[in-house]
Amino acid sequence: MQNREVEKFLQKLEESFQKSKFVKLTLSKPRIKQSDLKNIIISPVKLKAGLMMHFVFRYKTRDEAKNYSVEESLLLLPGFMENEFFNADMYLEGENHRLLFNRKNEAKALVQKVDTPAPLSLAHNRIKERVIETYGNIWLRELGVLNDKWQIRHEMKDKYLQINRYIELLEPELLRLESKDELKIADMGSGKGYLTFALYDFLKEKTPLKPLMYGVEFRQDLVDKCNDIAKSAGFDDLHFLKGAIEDTDIPDADVLIALHACDTATDDAIAKGIQSGASLIVCAPCCQKQVRKEMEVPENLSGILKHGILQERQAELLTDGLRAMIMEASGYKTRVFEFISTGHTPKNVMIVGRKTDSDAAGRKELLEKIRNIKQLFGIRQHYLEQLLGL
Ligand SMILES: C[S@@+](CC[C@H](N)C(=O)[O-])C[C@H]1O[C@@H](n2cnc3c(N)ncnc32)[C@H](O)[C@@H]1O
């Protein structure tokens, strides 16, 4: 028969879960010292199927994550509490509940009043809930955008806004893609993965599309961290690969993304997308050094371009303008627009190319226009042309 204290504890858990006051439950102090399972951390998670309990089983050398409905959780928990662990700590809005067992399996219950705000207190938060939901969002918490109470950290507000803006911009583009069983996406230069996770989460939870996504990144530490977070979040079809963009092929990718990949890494990524016939290419370029180094100031613009900062801007304009034209000449209809206001990041231009059926209509004229612009600014070759052999 179930211990009366365990019953009361689980009733409290169920009640607070239903009222969205449940923050976290930790089971710790294994009853068998040599046990491979060190602790279990349970938190609410919002999935397509509704609000669930996210269990992270922490073993000596690995973590395993599983989601259970509240009913399943209530069936599983007594076994863990009465047979596997001595301590259970439940964090709720305004109070913490502890259940401490001794070796005779007698349970002592403690309640501590704390100043914990409601996990859903975002309702009172200044940032309104956007496309990427925060409550129960494991990857946002693991990346440090949220605190343990699922609230946006003050210093991460801009990042959260950027993530949402990105999804809002991409949504119409993605929903226009030809419907397929699986949407293969390559995110080149995925870095810490904020935008990679966001896109995967959005597609998986809010659209009928089934994403199979790869982040490519040459920093092993970031690749490992992102793979761990993907596992914790239960994102089975999101994988991070260590590699250089220029050397990594994601065959048959439908969507190719490169956000803030440094300098010509953006060109490497665009070239990969064009060469593999991706339906959609999305990039947000950064540090346009290649063109800057070659650019000469035309005599009739010398009055304006005598200022270093304006020369920088001119080089950016040329780099990205030519990129878009080269993509057009390769059969992609392009749009160039502001990603997010410069207050949030100075790297704010986004180029989106959608593959068209017409094989580079007006290609000859376009190539001629590209040649003329380069000539005007003394540019021998844009790196993207070189990669595409134009
Ligand atoms: C500025 S971060 C941007 C990360 C992410 N895309 C975003 O926008 O939040 C650029 C990332 O690209 C990676 N990177 C740059 N050039 C690369 C290359 N040639 N191959 C693989 N990764 C690259 C860097 O290590 C870095 O993590």
The ligand as an ORCA input file, in Angstrom:
! r2SCAN-3c Opt
* xyz 0 1
  C      28.476     34.384    -35.254
  S      28.186     32.691    -34.975
  C      26.503     32.541    -35.494
  C      25.798     31.362    -34.947
  C      24.360     31.171    -35.395
  N      24.245     30.846    -36.779
  C      23.509     32.387    -35.057
  O      23.242     33.194    -35.944
  O      23.129     32.542    -33.902
  C      29.055     31.951    -36.311
  C      29.376     30.483    -36.077
  O      29.795     29.919    -37.287
  C      30.926     29.092    -37.058
  N      31.682     29.108    -38.313
  C      32.215     30.169    -38.944
  N      32.804     29.792    -40.085
  C      32.632     28.454    -40.187
  C      33.001     27.475    -41.140
  N      33.669     27.831    -42.219
  N      32.667     26.201    -40.922
  C      31.968     25.832    -39.807
  N      31.583     26.709    -38.871
  C      31.903     28.004    -39.046
  C      31.653     29.758    -35.899
  O      32.430     28.835    -35.160
  C      30.501     30.305    -35.075
  O      30.103     29.394    -34.088
*
